[in-house]
């Protein structure tokens, strides 16, 4: 049996691990950056503890509503967040996301790994979505981490 497709996105952000961590776990911050494009994120709920759950709902610019939810599997503040990932439309296609944060000088290297995709088409769609979301995350945390 062949391994299921996965993707890894690595990005150096000019912000502290603590700042990036809070953007991943606080609903009021998630709604500011989550989603693949400029469509609004309209709902974010988090219970950040091993066994806790999250739910995020957003609209893409084409007007479509998307809802994703999952369970936190591992929570190491400011370092590592591991959670399951399933769309409301395809709950049987559960995958796994790991966000690792490593201090790097005046910034942080964030490594996002999303694995156990149903197929390569799902992986490719998520690569596009995560790339857009990470751009918005970078804009949020780097703006906040500016001089001052």
N, C-alpha and C positions, 0 to 999 in steps of 0.2 A: 504494500500500500504506500503510495507516495505521500510526502508531507504536504500539509495544507499550506497555501500561499500566505505570506506575511509581508509586512513592510516596515521600514525603519526610517524615521526622519530625525536628523540631528541638527540642532540649531544653537548657535551661541547667542545668548541674549544679554544685553547690557542692563541687567537687573540682578538683584540678589536671589538666591534660592527661596528665601522667605517670601519675597514679593511674587515670584512666579507661582509658588505653592498656593498662596492665597487666591490667585486668579483661577486656579484649578478647582478649589474647594468651596469658595464662597459664592452662593447663588447671585448676589448682586453684581459680582464681577463676571461670572460666567455669562450672564446675559449681555455683557458688553463685547464679548469676543467670539463666542461659540458659533459655529456654523461656517459653511464653505464660502459664502459670499456676503454681500451687504444686506441680505435679508435679515429681518429682526429675529432675535431669540426672545421668545415670549414667555418661557417658563423654565425655571431651573430649581430643582429641589435636591438637596444633598444631606446625607446622614453619614458623615465621613468617619467610619470606624470599620474594622473587619466585620463583615456580615451586614453592614449598613447598605442602603440602596441609594441610587440617584435616578433622576428623570430629567431630561432636557427636551424641550420642544422649541422648534424654530421653523421659520418660513424661508424658503429660498426665493431668489428674485423672480423665478417663474411662477410664484404664488403658491407653490406646493408646501404643505405642512409635513414636517418630519418629527418623529418622536423616538428618542433612544433612551434606554434605561439599562441598568445593570446593578451588580453587587460589588462592593469594595471587597477585595480579597486580601490586600496588604496595604497598610497605611504606616509609612515611616515619615513623620513630618519633616518637610523641607528636603527630602531625599528621594522618596520612592512612593508611587501610588499605582496600585494594580487593581484593575476592575474588569468585570465582564461587560460585554457590549451586545445589545440586541435591539433591533428596530422593532417598533410596534407592528409594522407590516409583515415582518418575517421573524417572529420570536424564536423559531426553532433554529435559526442560524446564529447561535451565540459564538462570539469571538472574544479575544482577550487583549486588553490594552495595558501597557506598562509605561509609565512616565517616570524617568530617572533624571534627577537634578544633581549636577556636580559643580561646585564652585570652581571658577576659572578666572583668576585675577580679579578684575573689577566687574566681572559678570558671572554667567552661569551657562554651562553646556546642558541643554535639555535634550534627552534622547527619548523619542516616542516610538515605541514598538507596538504594532498592532498585528496580532497573529491569529491563526486558526480560521482564516477566511473560508467561506463556502467554496469559492472558485476564484480564478484569476480576474474575472470581470468585477467581482465584488472588491477585490484588493485594489484594482486600478481606480475604481470609483472612489474608494476611501482615500487613496493617495491624493487624489485631486481635492477631496473635501478637507483632509487634514492639512494639506499645504495652504489652502485658503485660511483655515482657522488659525494655524500657527502664525501666519502673517498678521492677522488681527490681534492675536495674543502679544506678539512682539511689539506692535504699535502701542498697545495699552501699557504694558509693563515698562517699556523703554521711555515712553512719554512721562510716566510717573516717576521714573528713576533719574530724570534729568537733573541738571545742576541746580543747586539751590539749597 
